[in-house]
Amino acid sequence: MDDRRQEAGVRERREAGVALVVLGVVVLAVVAFTTPWRALPPGTVPAPDPARDFTPLQLARAAAFDAATGPPGYLSYGLGLLFAGLLVLTPFGARLLGRLRGPWWLRVLAGVLLLTAILQAVRWPLGVWYEIRLREWGLSTQDWAAWTGDRLKGLGVSVVLTSIMVLAVVALARRVRRWWIPAAAGAFALTVAASFVYPVVFEPLFNDFRPMPDGPLRTALLAMAERDGVPVDDVLVADASRRTTALNAYVSGFGATRRIVVYDTLLTTPRPEVELVVAHELGHAAHDDVLSGTLVGALGAATGAVLLFALSGLVRRRTGIASMADPRAAGVLLGLVSLAGVLSGPAQNVVSRHVEARADVHALDLTRAPATFVAMQNRLASANLSDLSPDVVEYVLYASHPTAPERIALARAWARLNGVPEP
Ligand SMILES: [Zn+2]
């Protein structure tokens, strides 16, 4: 390499380094300013007390379910981490993908498929184990054909999205020296686009959605949304009962694709409790939580693209792949994406738990019914066999929501602060 090229390389890496620092600071600043760190004034929320609201039988069932599903869950998590580590830190991926032949784009696609197939083959028995547990505990309503179909569809979606991303990075690296610039822009755009079309493109692959049938419940929910000032045309019902007995509701999409969905399993629940569940979802809609989550995710993806460029020296030494222009880089890319997801998970959970607490406060403000809120939390936790007292590791890795006892403690604090009888 002559001096001029080497100088240019140093300059490009420095530019990427600066961009990385700037983007990193922007992500942290956006998270710091958009996360509702305190749903209620400090010092007002008592410590959660599972024994106060849950019977010894409920506590024992939750603990036993946690123990039954823990091993397959942790093993699958560990395997994912191990596989990603192999791809990023060893020449394993390069050697394997080096056997593929054909034009570069075909080798990239085949590489993504091959590595996904290997990881899934190893993980499959753990998925079966987990599903068997769900059935033993009465949470799953699927047969093996439906379960397999679901899993393959999920894999298909993930392979398509990953292939687009990996193909784009390799294509850019083959054409543009400062490929991190279009890669970062593309990662941002792809994340926003995927989140926007998610409810209309991906969700229908897994569930049928129909407008909630006319009746007192629908009327009450739409009236509540209007009282809340959240424009809602419809509440959709998903046929979740084809898969699970769990009770749930969610908001997805933003702008023109935003929708509030309740599981059909929730429809036999007493109306005031369904109203509280939907009031919580209205909280997400009112605060545009999906949009801000998407923007943070998109900024994170852009930062990841720059980080990838900055890490290419390390990757070269560890994996023997000279640059991301090499089709064998598909392995490194898959590994890095999966590591980024796993490693950022705990931080995402911290933010998510605060966003969820704000939606709970929104629901309480709207309904002023903390006693119903407590009853609803109790019902949801029982039906879903939620972990009522997760250990630190479970809480850090898995808890995207506060626990039911934490949410109940929040409702009690809200009642005290608002002069409503404490449940
Ligand atoms: Zn929520």
Boltz pocket constraint, residues with backbone or C-beta under 6 A from the ligand:
constraints:
  - pocket:
      binder: B
      contacts: [[A, 249], [A, 280], [A, 281], [A, 284], [A, 356], [A, 359]]
      max_distance: 6.0
